[in-house]
Amino acid sequence: MKINWGTAIVLAFIGFIAFIMYFVISMLTNDKYEHDLVVENYYQQELKFQESIENEKNANNLSEQITWKKTTEGMLITFPKNINANEINGKVFLYRPSNKHLDFEMPISLSNHTLLVPDNRLLDGRWNLSVEWELNKTKYLFKEQITY
């Protein structure tokens, strides 16, 4: 049987469409390629974006910044020494970009200007650390991408 050029073009198009459909279906069905939003309530957080910018400016204007370090017990977050640690309230949020099931939030309860995030809650790898805190009715926000 002889194939003319018209039949060859049609077969080439069918082969190309099948090739593309294979990749589209494999991308949609494979759990490795999740298509979730970064957070569930994305639009509500977008409306609060200007407030978070102001809170970050407040934190940057402090004479001493929040620092963190990895210890054997976990991650030690240190707040500025020149403020009263008993008056601070807020929360620490750790976001894992690769797996939303590992995200967690904990309230700030300081002892000697430090907060310990236990090692058993953290896996090695990349995290987004966000510390939202308030002192004397002024809100502060510290954000950093860390590798634990």
Buried (B, 14 or more C-beta within 10 A) or exposed (E): EEEEEEEEEEEEEEEEEEEEEEEEEEEEEEEEEEEEEEEEEEEEEEEEEEEBEEBBEBBEEBEEEBEBEBEEEBBBBBBBEEBEBEEBEBEBBBBBEEEBEBBEEEEBEBEEBEBBBEBEEBEEEEBBBBBBBBBEEEBBBBBEEBEB
